Amino acid sequence: MSAKGLPETTAYVRITRHCWQQGKIEG
């Protein structure tokens, strides 16, 4: 991860994990 891209990456990961918890994303 790049330091300058960290904030965007963190937000993306949080959203992605949230979807995983809901079971909307599989694979």
C-alpha positions in Angstrom: 0.0 0.0 0.0 1.2 3.5 -0.8 1.1 6.2 1.9 -0.6 8.7 -0.3 -3.3 6.1 -1.3 -3.8 4.8 2.2 -7.0 6.8 3.0 -8.8 5.7 -0.2 -7.6 2.1 0.3 -8.8 2.0 3.9 -12.2 3.2 2.9 -12.5 0.7 0.1 -11.5 -2.2 2.3 -14.0 -1.1 5.0 -16.8 -1.0 2.4 -15.7 -4.3 0.8 -15.6 -6.1 4.2 -19.0 -4.7 5.0 -20.4 -6.2 1.9 -18.7 -9.5 2.7 -20.4 -9.6 6.1 -23.8 -9.1 4.4 -23.0 -11.9 2.1 -23.4 -9.8 -1.1 -20.0 -10.7 -2.3 -18.8 -14.3 -2.7 -15.5 -15.6 -4.1 
